Amino acid sequence: MGNGVMANLIVRNLDPRIVDALKRRAARHGCSAEAEHRALLESVLLRPRRKSFAEVLAEMPNVGRDEDFDRIEDKGRTRRVLD
């Protein structure tokens, strides 16, 4: 909460399978179900939002015209580097 004050959260009416999965996960991580619950909430709710593919593409700089990237046929005149 930023100011040092912690809040409490009570979650009711959970499917028993969720509670069991939380307890198993907590046991794997060597902590209590309550600590695991806190860690899960933090990881899901406070992690940075991932950018969509469209957002990443939109952020790419304009580095030239389409013609600058046309494939040039060499017709065998240049030495092949990887042969």
ZITA-V536830 format. One record per run of one state. SS is the DSSP state (H for helix, E for strand, L for the rest). FROM is the first residue (numbers start at 1). LEN is the number of residues. Records with the same first field share a line. If there is no record, write none. Layout:
BEGIN
SS = FROM-LEN + FROM-LEN
END
This chain:
BEGIN
L = 1-15 + 30-3 + 46-7 + 59-7 + 70-14
H = 16-14 + 33-13 + 53-6 + 66-4
END
